[in-house]
Amino acid sequence: MAETTDPKAKPAAKKKKAKPPKLEDKPFKEFIEKHFLPDVQTALTDNGIKDMSLKFVETNIPVKGLESQVCWQIQGSWFNNQRQFILYFVDADIKGQKAWSFATDGSPHSTLESFMIDERRVTLALLVSYVLQRLDAQKWLALN
């Protein structure tokens, strides 16, 4: 018996290609080292900061009273180490709790401030933008 094909039958559904994970869904360390740090460095260079040193380390919080707490940090310094900032990832997760501190002229970091507390979605572009926004608020990017 010969098989007949039904002209009304739908063709088999094509399998969708698996989408690569979003940058923000990559493992924390990979995201920071391969995406965030290079983008921050580029953004700072584009804003005229040529001697920026950025480090990604897991160490104690250098704010008096919090020294016993350890977390992942982005430590930035430039202008012969006279300007410093630290972005803290308290939960080792870009979507988790984050904080910020800064110091000038060799003084210690004295205040820990919240960072991106109102954002529901955290993207690479938004993280970089917030870093620039904080530095600009200190009038470290442009005199305004």
N, C-alpha and C positions, 0 to 999 in steps of 0.2 A: 504494500500500500504506500503510495506517495504522500509525503507530508505536504500539507498546504499551509501557507502562512496567512495569518489573519491580517488584512490591511489595516485594521483598526488597532492592532496591538501596538503598544508603545515600545520604542527601543529601550534596551537595558540602560539604566541610569549610569552615567559616567561617574567614576569615583572622583571625588574632589581631591585635588592635591592638598596635602597637609600644609597649612601655613606655617612658615617659620615663626618661632616665638617672638613676641615683641621684645625690643631691647630691654624694656623695664621688667620683663619676666625672666630674664637671664639670672643666673646665680649672682648674688650680691657682689662678691669680689670681682667677678668677671665684668659685670656692668661698670663698676667703679674704675677698674684699671684700664679696660679697653675702650670705654665709651665716655664716661663722665670726665675723668681727668684730662684726656686729650681735648675734649670740647671746652672745658673751663680754660685750659691753657690757651687755646685758639682765641676764645672770646676775650681774655685778658690782653693778649697780644694785640688784637684788633682794637682794644681800647687804650693802647699806648703803654701798657705795662710790659716791659721787655725782660726784666730780670726776676720774674716770678719763679719761686721755687715751690713746687707742690709735692707733698708726701702723703701717702696713704698708710697709716699705721694703726695698730691696735695698742692703745696705751692708756695710762691714767688721765683723768680729766684734770687739767692744770689750773683749776679754780679753787681758791681756798675753801675748805670744808667738803670738797667733792673729790679730793685727791685719791681716795681709796676706790673710786669707781673706775672701771676700765671699759672702754668702748672703742669702736672703729672711728677714726678721725681723718679728715682731709685737713692737713696743716699747710697753710700758704704763708709765704713771707716774701717781701721784696723791699726795695729802697734801703739796701744794706741792712736788712733785718729790722728796720725801724717801723715797719708796718707788718702786722701779723693777723691772721684770722684762722679760726678753726671751725670746721663744720663737723658736728658730732652725729654719728648714727648710733643712737643709744641701743636700738634693737637689732643692729646688723641687718637692716632691711630698709630699702629706700622708701617703702611705704609706711615704715614704723616711725617711732618718735625720733625727732631730730632737734638739735640745738645749735647755737652759734655763739662764738665769743671773738673778741678782737683785742688787740693791744698795740700801743704805739711807743716809740722811743725807748724800748727795753723794759717797759713796765709790765708787770704780770697781768695775765688775763684775770679780770676781777668779777665779771658778771656773765652768767650763763643765760642766754635768751632763747626763747622758743624759735623754731624755724619751720615755716610752711605748715602751721597747725590747722589752717582752714581749708587746705586743698584735699579734695577727695581722690583725684587722680594725680599721680605723680609721674611726670614724663621727663625724659632727658632734657628737653628744651626748657621745661619749667624749672627744673633744678638749677640749670645754668643761669637762667634769668634771675632767679632769686639770689644767687650768689652775687651777680652783678648789681642787683638792686641794693643789697646790703652794703657792698663796697661803695656804691655811689652815694648812699645815705651818709657815709662817713666823709664824703667829699674826697675820696681817694682815687676816683676815676677821672673826675673833671672838677675844676673849681666852679662852683655855682652858688 
